[in-house]
Amino acid sequence: MTDTALLLVVAGVLLAAWATTCLRRVPAGQWLAATRRGVVRRSRSSGLAWRLPFVERFERDLVHPHDLPVAVRATTRDGVPVLVLADAIVSIPRPAPGSRYADPWPAAELAAEEAIAGVVTDWSAAGLTQTATDAQPPLRRAVKSRVDPLGVEVHDLELVEIGVQLPDAGRGPS
């Protein structure tokens, strides 16, 4: 093998290694942003995205609304502990180049949990479980008002389950 051929092979290997670490295909229905020190440099919703290795990171999310689970342990106004499981249907807008980027879902999830816990404390355990469909609109409004300002758009909130921990009645010491 000549020196030129060896050089071409080494260059090809280096080019392939660079391409695998620096290029990403953006799947349909997702956006991809290249960030450097928390600032969005480029953002794509189709085609190929690139980044500078070791300097920039890729951040991604779905373009269309998608389900994210929310689980909340709270206490009703009559002191009964409950577990509320819900699916939040949310979308996270594609970030603009030049803007600071931090994944908004962790803060939004905490705000959603606090909003749900706040609504649950206004209900009695019997009222919450017997009229769960009546509980959905106030929960939806509370979550939407707390989460939308954080950069996460809430399209819907669906209650999946409400678990009530009933006190042990009639159990004496063993």
N, C-alpha and C positions, 0 to 999 in steps of 0.2 A: 504494500500500500504506500502510495507516495505521500509526501508531506501535504500536498494540496488536498488530496482525498481525505486524509486524517483531519485536517483543519475543517473541511466541509462537514464531516461527521460530527465533530465536536460542536461546531456552530449549529448544526441541526438539532443536536441534543439540548443545547442551551436554549435555542428558540422554542423547542417543545416544552421544556421546563418553564420558561417564562410564560408561554401561552396558557399552561395549565394553572398557574398561580395568579395570573393577571386578567384573564378573560373569563367571562361568564355569559352563558346564553340566558336571556331573560325569558322565562316560560310565559306562555299566554296566561293572562289573568293576574300577573304579578308585576310589581315595580321593583326596581333595584337601584340603590343609590350608593355612590362611592363617597365616603366621608374621610376627611383628614382632620384630626384633632377635634372631632365633634361637629365640623362644618361640612355641609353637603357641597361637594365639588361638581358632581354630575349625577343625573338621574335619568333612568330609562324605563320605559314600559314595554319595549319590544326590541328584538335584535340582540346585538352583542354589547356588553358593558365591559369596561376595562378599569383597572386601578393600578396605581404604582405599588409594587410589592413592598411590604414592611412599613409603608408610609400611610397607605389608605386602607380602609375596611369596606366591605360590602354590607349593606343593610337591605333587607327585603321584607315585603309584606304583600298581601293580596290586594288587588285593585277593587274587587267587588266585596260587598258586605259578607261577613262570615261569622260563624258562631264561636263565642268564647265562653267557657263555663265560669260561673261565679258561685262560690259557696260561702255562706255567712252563718255564723253561730251568733244568736242574739237572745235576748230575754224579752218576753211580752210584758205588757203593763201589769199583768197579774203575776209576774215572777216566774213564768214557765219558760225553761230553756227550749229553744227551737233551732232547727237547722233548715235553712232555706237554700235550695239548689235552684239555680236559674241559668238560662242560656241568654247571653247578651249578643244580639246581632249587631255587629259594629263594622265600621270601615275606618281605616287610617289613611288620610290623604297622602298622596305622593309629595315628598318634601321638595321645596324649590332650591335650586343651587344658590349658595351663599347664606342659607339659613342654618341655624344651629340645629343639630339633630340629636335627639335622645328618644329612645323607644317610648312612646307615650302610654302604652298599655299598662305597665306596672303601676304608675300613679293613678291612671284611670280605674284600674281594677280596685285599688284601695278606696278610691272615692265612691265607686259603685257599692262596695261592701259596706262602707259607712252610711251611705244613703239608704240601703236596704235595712240595715240595723236600726236606723232612725225611724223608718216607717213601721217596722215590726214592733218597736216599743210602744207605739200608739194603739196597737190592736191587742185584744185579749186572745188567749190561746184558742178558745172555742170559736171566736169570730174569725180568726185567721184561717183555721182549718176548715170550717164549715162554708165559708164564702171566699175561697181562694181566688175565684174569678173576679170578685169585687176588689181583692187586694192588688191585682195586676196593674190597673191604671195608676194608682198612687205610687206604686213601686217604679213603674216605667217613667213617670214624670220626675220623680226624685232622682233617679239614676241619670236620666237625660240631662237634667239641669246641672248636675255635679260633674258629669263626664265630658259633655260637649265642649266646655271651655278649655279642656286639657288637650284638645287636638284629636279626640276620638269621637266620631259621630255614632251615636246610638240610634239604630233604626227600629229596634224592637227589643223587648225583654220578655222572655217566656218563662213562667214558673215551671220547673220540672218536678219538684217535690218539696213538701214541707213536712219535716219530721219533728214531732213533739215528744219531748221526754217527760213522761208522766211519772209522778212520784210513786214510790212503792207503797201502795195502800195495803193495810192489813198484815204487813210483814212485821213480825216481832223478832226479838233477839233469838238467835239459834241456840 
